[in-house]
Amino acid sequence: MRAVFARHQHEAEQLTIVLSGARVFNFDDEEVKLTAGEAILIPGNKPHGAFVPEDAGETQTYNLFSPVRKTLPSA
């Protein structure tokens, strides 16, 4: 089973660093696949979604938000 993060947006900028495995981010005009050691900076209020590909294995990411998010999306 793979993790799926529904399309959403938030005021905070988001920096995601993939520590292991892979994650694919979906934007209006592109799809970006990141693997271990890669990072992406998503501007605030930019709609996006994401998923972990089935063949990614165990995936771990580190996510930073600026300003700090007051609430997190429910899983």
Secondary structure, DSSP 8 states (H G I E B T S, - for coil): ---EEEEE--SSEEEEEEEESEEEEE-SS-EEEEETT-EEEE-TT--EEEE--GGG-S-EEEEEEES--SS----
